[in-house]
């Protein structure tokens, strides 16, 4: 079967890398892809949100399955587009329909869903231009710091932690006034939960589900979790504090009620669900849903899957996921993200990268790269995810950092403390 993967980051490279190991997969196309996916399949110069261009590619390349990597095409309804087109309706899409992708596309919808289904989450209230003047009253019912979220997609920048009341009121007004464009037409104010974060993932056919390896990522640019938020500067899997008892709570209190709640509300969900959780004194709380795999979490989760990833996707498409085996490796995988100097602010592009040859038990997943005249160049803020296996987290991290030290491009930067807090 020919498969089309939509997206251009490390997550999409990891998916392509794993699918290429399946005997059932003939050719892999990636739109638009990067220098890493170029070595696995065929990159197509297509915007994943350009539905007509995607349709043309599906027909031209006899695509039998589409895997959607990033959230934006899902929230924009790419799956629905296939379902309502007579030439595409029989091509399965791995990724939820628009109504289901609201779990990520609307913070307000997600919080209301959590409350409706009695899933543990922080106290919240939503405001818009009609009631923004009341935001201060709600903030006074909470203790600082305060969590301010733009309702819609804001490229990972729509969450602000405010240390005091005045700052929080100012940020609420800024968001509603257009700080994040249309994403901020509504703003969600949340109670701050003090704990440690982790990411839990399932893949579901809408009825049954499979639990994938959990991971912990590191979003801040600076060591010790300081500085601005990024798309993620590294990740580890498994997560030591996510033991059997904790994960039983996650399954019973969060995963099962979520899948059941979607079904009860008539939402046919096919694809990944990312549960962004906070471990508060041993109790799991949902801080966000995502409608896809995380990045860089995918770069540590996918390498731990022993089973054929295509078989799992086929189970999602056919609705018989419960019959598909899922085996997970019991080793550790860690990833260290190599970033362009200046990121997440302004940074240079088009810088040549050297030393990226793969060896030992490491995988180099490309996130922001391109090929030009046979050379691999930087094209993004987050450039490469250096993922390595090990019998322990320490061993895997040592391998990731050893390999990271052999890669070079001008002004390359990476955090040297991934895994420090666990």
ROVO-60596 format. One record per residue (C-alpha): x, y, z; residue number from 0. Coordinates in steps of 0.001 Angstrom, whole numbers. Example, Ala and Ser with C-alpha at 12.3 -4.5 7.8 and 13.67 -1.06 7.14 Angstrom:
<nodes>
NODE       x       y       z   n
NODE   12300   -4500    7800   0
NODE   13670   -1060    7140   1
</nodes>
This chain:
<nodes>
NODE       x       y       z   n
NODE       0       0       0   0
NODE    1099    3567    -714   1
NODE     829    5911    2270   2
NODE     774    9700    2440   3
NODE    1973   11370    5647   4
NODE    1029   15012    6122   5
NODE    3568   17167    7936   6
NODE    7202   18218    7972   7
NODE    8616   17651   11444   8
NODE   10349   15086   13589   9
NODE    7043   13414   14397  10
NODE    6367   12807   10711  11
NODE    9923   11552   10154  12
NODE    9497    9095   13050  13
NODE    6174    7861   11642  14
NODE    7710    7410    8183  15
NODE   10749    5635    9674  16
NODE    8505    3146   11482  17
NODE    6064    2585    8605  18
NODE    8992    1870    6271  19
NODE    9697   -1226    8394  20
NODE    6325   -2769    7478  21
NODE    6193   -5351    4700  22
NODE    2677   -4147    3867  23
NODE    3841    -645    2956  24
NODE    4972    -171    -634  25
NODE    5801    3522    -975  26
NODE    5711    6440    1454  27
NODE    4974   10018     417  28
NODE    5432   12921    2814  29
NODE    3908   16360    2306  30
NODE    5934   18485    2559  31
NODE    8500   16422    4489  32
NODE   12117   17324    5226  33
NODE   15663   16119    4529  34
NODE   15166   13094    6783  35
NODE   11956   11912    5156  36
NODE   13600   12457    1757  37
NODE   15835    9480    2567  38
NODE   12819    7258    3325  39
NODE   10200    8181     769  40
NODE    9115   10889   -1658  41
NODE    8601   14440    -430  42
NODE    5787   16394   -2074  43
NODE    5719   20189   -2116  44
NODE    2215   20420    -715  45
NODE     730   22456    2117  46
NODE   -1026   19909    4390  47
NODE   -3922   22355    4772  48
NODE   -4442   22645    1000  49
NODE   -7198   20058     637  50
NODE   -7366   20204   -3151  51
NODE   -3609   19686   -3476  52
NODE   -3787   16748   -1080  53
NODE   -6623   15242   -3116  54
NODE   -4618   15588   -6331  55
NODE   -1637   13853   -4722  56
NODE   -3780   11015   -3342  57
NODE   -5207   10274   -6792  58
NODE   -1935   10752   -8690  59
NODE      86    8470   -6401  60
NODE   -2646    5883   -5739  61
NODE   -2538    6520   -2008  62
NODE   -4296    3905     114  63
NODE   -4035    5624    3508  64
NODE   -3375    9150    4800  65
NODE   -1709    9753    8169  66
NODE   -2090   13291    9520  67
NODE     806   14437   11686  68
NODE      76   18041   12819  69
NODE   -3061   19431   14380  70
NODE   -3929   22263   11975  71
NODE   -5216   20089    9069  72
NODE   -7311   18058   11513  73
NODE   -8876   21123   13122  74
NODE   -9508   22471    9605  75
NODE  -11417   19291    8693  76
NODE   -9126   17325    6372  77
NODE  -10715   14041    7471  78
NODE  -14227   15390    6845  79
NODE  -13123   16508    3383  80
NODE  -12220   12907    2528  81
NODE  -15491   11563    3902  82
NODE  -17527   13929    1708  83
NODE  -15609   13435   -1544  84
NODE  -16703   10499   -3696  85
NODE  -13149    9967   -4986  86
NODE  -11606    9989   -1505  87
NODE  -14242    8478     757  88
NODE  -12696    5003     650  89
NODE   -9206    6258    1578  90
NODE   -8841    5944    5361  91
NODE   -7490    8942    7260  92
NODE   -5620    8363   10513  93
NODE   -6650   11422   12478  94
NODE   -9969   12609   13922  95
NODE  -12773   14453   12152  96
NODE  -13235   18165   12810  97
NODE  -15809   17728   15587  98
NODE  -13419   15414   17433  99
NODE  -10340   17570   16793 100
NODE  -12065   20276   18854 101
NODE  -10468   18516   21829 102
NODE   -7330   20358   20724 103
NODE   -8771   23095   18550 104
NODE  -10845   24656   21346 105
NODE   -9638   24846   24951 106
NODE  -13157   25841   25976 107
NODE  -14675   22749   24312 108
NODE  -12040   20500   25895 109
NODE  -12593   21886   29402 110
NODE  -16379   21613   29088 111
NODE  -15976   18019   27838 112
NODE  -13795   17165   30822 113
NODE  -16345   18615   33250 114
NODE  -19291   16887   31517 115
NODE  -17602   13517   31868 116
NODE  -16253   14038   35374 117
NODE  -12628   13762   34292 118
NODE  -10187   15398   36742 119
NODE   -8967   18811   35565 120
NODE   -8251   22268   36958 121
NODE  -11065   24707   37772 122
NODE  -11693   27141   34907 123
NODE  -13921   29732   33314 124
NODE  -14126   31041   29746 125
NODE  -14378   34704   28743 126
NODE  -14862   36672   25518 127
NODE  -15514   40288   24610 128
NODE  -19019   40142   26091 129
NODE  -17923   39250   29619 130
NODE  -14206   40107   29743 131
NODE  -14897   42671   32469 132
NODE  -15813   39790   34790 133
NODE  -12452   38027   34392 134
NODE  -10979   39861   37369 135
NODE  -13712   38571   39664 136
NODE  -12932   34985   38678 137
NODE   -9189   35512   39080 138
NODE   -9825   36635   42657 139
NODE  -11288   33197   43425 140
NODE   -7960   31567   42476 141
NODE   -4518   31700   44031 142
NODE   -1571   32844   41871 143
NODE      63   31937   39607 144
NODE   -2688   32037   36992 145
NODE   -2989   30090   33726 146
NODE   -4288   32073   30744 147
NODE   -5054   30167   27514 148
NODE   -6159   31309   24080 149
NODE   -9102   29126   23096 150
NODE   -7879   28192   19601 151
NODE   -4664   27012   17977 152
NODE   -1801   29444   18531 153
NODE    1240   27483   17314 154
NODE    2078   26350   20826 155
NODE    2302   29919   22148 156
NODE   -1215   30404   23453 157
NODE    -619   29473   27105 158
NODE     648   32137   29526 159
NODE    1515   31668   33187 160
NODE    1030   34917   35135 161
NODE    2590   35415   38546 162
NODE     229   38118   39822 163
NODE   -3316   39431   39463 164
NODE   -2525   42612   37503 165
NODE    -425   40711   34960 166
NODE   -3207   38145   34522 167
NODE   -5865   40804   33862 168
NODE   -3535   42480   31356 169
NODE   -2915   39198   29515 170
NODE   -6623   38320   29384 171
NODE   -7349   41669   27753 172
NODE   -4386   41295   25383 173
NODE   -5546   37871   24204 174
NODE   -9118   38981   23661 175
NODE   -7832   42097   21851 176
NODE   -5982   39997   19268 177
NODE   -2595   38978   20686 178
NODE   -3074   35537   19103 179
NODE   -5448   36560   16330 180
NODE   -8644   34550   15935 181
NODE   -7322   31943   18394 182
NODE   -7982   34427   21182 183
NODE  -11624   35264   20501 184
NODE  -12215   33321   23699 185
NODE   -9817   33032   26610 186
NODE   -9763   30313   29251 187
NODE   -8580   31111   32769 188
NODE   -7482   28056   34736 189
NODE   -6438   27200   38238 190
NODE   -2672   26532   38370 191
NODE   -1835   22936   39241 192
NODE    1495   22350   40964 193
NODE    3095   19051   40003 194
NODE    5111   17389   37281 195
NODE    3901   16935   33714 196
NODE    3816   13877   31518 197
NODE    2308   12931   28175 198
NODE     147    9840   27701 199
NODE    -958    8611   24274 200
NODE   -3530    6214   22916 201
NODE   -4533    5225   19417 202
NODE   -8234    4454   19015 203
NODE  -10713    3275   16396 204
NODE  -13503    5043   18290 205
NODE  -14468    1954   20254 206
NODE  -11328     180   21446 207
NODE   -7946    1718   22169 208
NODE   -4296     845   22668 209
NODE   -2066    2539   25221 210
NODE    1230    3692   23743 211
NODE    4386    4409   25779 212
NODE    4185    7502   27949 213
NODE    6759   10280   27718 214
NODE    7887   13474   29384 215
NODE    8967   16428   27289 216
NODE   10812   19636   28149 217
NODE    9230   22760   26710 218
NODE   11421   25583   28018 219
NODE   14414   26801   26043 220
NODE   16701   27130   29066 221
NODE   18233   24592   31400 222
NODE   16421   24074   34675 223
NODE   13158   24692   32791 224
NODE   13782   28419   32401 225
NODE   13120   30883   29606 226
NODE   10533   30920   26855 227
NODE    8348   27995   25831 228
NODE    9347   26125   22677 229
NODE    7909   23264   20675 230
NODE    9911   20940   22933 231
NODE   13651   20627   23596 232
NODE   13801   16938   24460 233
NODE   11877   13966   25822 234
NODE   12284   10698   27706 235
NODE   10317    7436   27771 236
NODE    9349    5627   29943 237
NODE    8642    8062   32780 238
NODE    9857    6661   36115 239
NODE    7063    8115   38259 240
NODE    4330    6754   35943 241
NODE    4219    3371   37647 242
NODE    1491     733   37585 243
NODE    -715    2333   40259 244
NODE    -520    5797   38696 245
NODE   -1250    4485   35207 246
NODE   -4268    2531   36500 247
NODE   -5665    5841   37733 248
NODE   -4968    7369   34313 249
NODE   -6773    4530   32537 250
NODE   -9812    4431   34798 251
NODE  -10281    8128   35520 252
NODE   -9136    9681   32247 253
NODE   -8699    7413   29213 254
NODE  -11810    5236   29570 255
NODE  -14141    8186   30361 256
NODE  -12688   10151   27415 257
NODE  -13222    7398   24837 258
NODE  -16654    6595   26255 259
NODE  -17587   10286   26387 260
NODE  -16687   10809   22733 261
NODE  -18753    7788   21736 262
NODE  -21713    8863   23888 263
NODE  -21661   12294   22254 264
NODE  -21769   10716   18801 265
NODE  -18200   11710   17921 266
NODE  -16459    9063   15815 267
NODE  -12816    9452   16824 268
NODE  -10171    7608   14778 269
NODE   -6543    8352   15505 270
NODE   -4301    9444   18349 271
NODE   -5337   11154   21551 272
NODE   -2612   12935   23490 273
NODE   -3382   13447   27180 274
NODE   -1278   16245   28638 275
NODE   -1324   15340   32323 276
NODE    -130   16799   35594 277
NODE     886   14458   38398 278
NODE    -280   16303   41508 279
NODE     834   14349   44540 280
NODE     265   11036   42773 281
NODE   -3114   12041   41296 282
NODE   -3473   12612   37516 283
NODE   -5199   15716   36153 284
NODE   -5765   16611   32486 285
NODE   -4221   19944   31541 286
NODE   -4815   19553   27791 287
NODE   -5860   17234   25003 288
NODE   -4111   17045   21652 289
NODE   -5612   15332   18606 290
NODE   -2287   13875   17419 291
NODE    1058   12576   18634 292
NODE    3295   15060   20380 293
NODE    6618   16298   19060 294
NODE    9284   15570   20370 295
NODE    7448   12844   22298 296
NODE    6853   10884   19078 297
NODE   10620   10631   18683 298
NODE   10848    8560   21891 299
NODE    7433    6841   21791 300
NODE    7564    5404   18262 301
NODE   11026    3807   18636 302
NODE    9688    1824   21619 303
NODE    6859     250   19568 304
NODE    7898   -3256   18519 305
NODE    4692   -4011   16604 306
NODE    3993   -3132   12976 307
NODE    2676     456   13049 308
NODE     811     -42    9782 309
NODE   -1109   -2958   11345 310
NODE   -2267    -631   14119 311
NODE   -3317    2020   11613 312
NODE   -5179    -602    9611 313
NODE   -6989   -1583   12809 314
NODE   -8024    2042   13312 315
NODE   -9317    2236    9740 316
NODE  -11213   -1073    9859 317
NODE  -12517    -702   13400 318
NODE  -10884   -3880   14679 319
NODE   -8030   -2364   16671 320
NODE   -8798   -4636   19617 321
NODE   -7593   -7602   17517 322
NODE   -4248   -6004   16684 323
NODE   -1199   -6798   18827 324
NODE     805   -4007   20430 325
NODE    4209   -4879   21851 326
NODE    6355   -2286   23596 327
NODE   10102   -2525   24124 328
NODE   11133   -2386   27772 329
NODE   14206    -232   27158 330
NODE   14577    3545   27459 331
NODE   14607    6027   24602 332
NODE   15630    9655   25067 333
NODE   15805   12511   22589 334
NODE   17716   15774   22667 335
NODE   16550   18524   20311 336
NODE   19220   20492   18466 337
NODE   17960   24016   17829 338
NODE   19015   27051   15836 339
NODE   20675   29778   17879 340
NODE   18142   32430   18838 341
NODE   15128   30080   18808 342
NODE   12303   30557   19828 343
NODE   13096   34109   18719 344
NODE   14607   35069   15349 345
NODE   17179   32643   13947 346
NODE   19185   31956   10800 347
NODE   18167   29402    8189 348
NODE   20070   27650    5428 349
NODE   23066   26597    7540 350
NODE   24809   23361    6545 351
NODE   24675   20475    9023 352
NODE   27511   17974    9425 353
NODE   27970   14792   11448 354
NODE   24418   13469   11116 355
NODE   25379    9953   10038 356
NODE   23455    7407   12117 357
NODE   25377    4844   14131 358
NODE   25070    2582   17173 359
NODE   21584    2589   18688 360
NODE   20630    6139   17756 361
NODE   18145    7631   15330 362
NODE   18345   11174   13992 363
NODE   14849   12499   13328 364
NODE   14771   15671   11234 365
NODE   12496   18459   12367 366
NODE   13590   21606   10545 367
NODE   15818   20613    7622 368
NODE   15893   20683    3846 369
NODE   18025   19251    1032 370
NODE   19823   21603   -1363 371
NODE   22392   20362   -3905 372
NODE   22911   17216   -1848 373
NODE   23603   19150    1362 374
NODE   21412   19067    4477 375
NODE   20584   22591    5647 376
NODE   18662   24029    8577 377
NODE   15181   25344    7785 378
NODE   13560   25697   11207 379
NODE   14061   26590   14844 380
NODE   14041   23019   16063 381
NODE   16364   21221   13667 382
NODE   17153   17630   14723 383
NODE   15957   15220   17414 384
NODE   18770   12909   18528 385
NODE   17013    9787   19824 386
NODE   18997    6945   21409 387
NODE   18171    3706   23184 388
NODE   19620    2437   26428 389
NODE   19073    -112   29171 390
NODE   18535    2782   31577 391
NODE   17612    6426   31222 392
NODE   21177    7387   32123 393
NODE   22576    5137   29401 394
NODE   20144    6452   26788 395
NODE   20819   10087   27709 396
NODE   24579    9557   27595 397
NODE   24184    8150   24071 398
NODE   21940   11046   22982 399
NODE   24392   13627   24268 400
NODE   27389   11791   22828 401
NODE   25759   11781   19385 402
NODE   24554   15384   19766 403
NODE   28159   16406   20408 404
NODE   29245   14936   17070 405
NODE   26718   17003   15057 406
NODE   27520   20550   14063 407
NODE   25951   23618   12480 408
NODE   26601   27286   13152 409
NODE   25079   28558   16428 410
NODE   23661   25112   17272 411
NODE   22080   25001   20726 412
NODE   20680   22239   22922 413
NODE   19734   21768   26544 414
NODE   22188   19669   28512 415
NODE   19821   18739   31338 416
NODE   17066   16643   29720 417
NODE   15796   14159   32300 418
NODE   17268   16198   35158 419
NODE   14098   16294   37262 420
NODE   13199   12601   37217 421
</nodes>
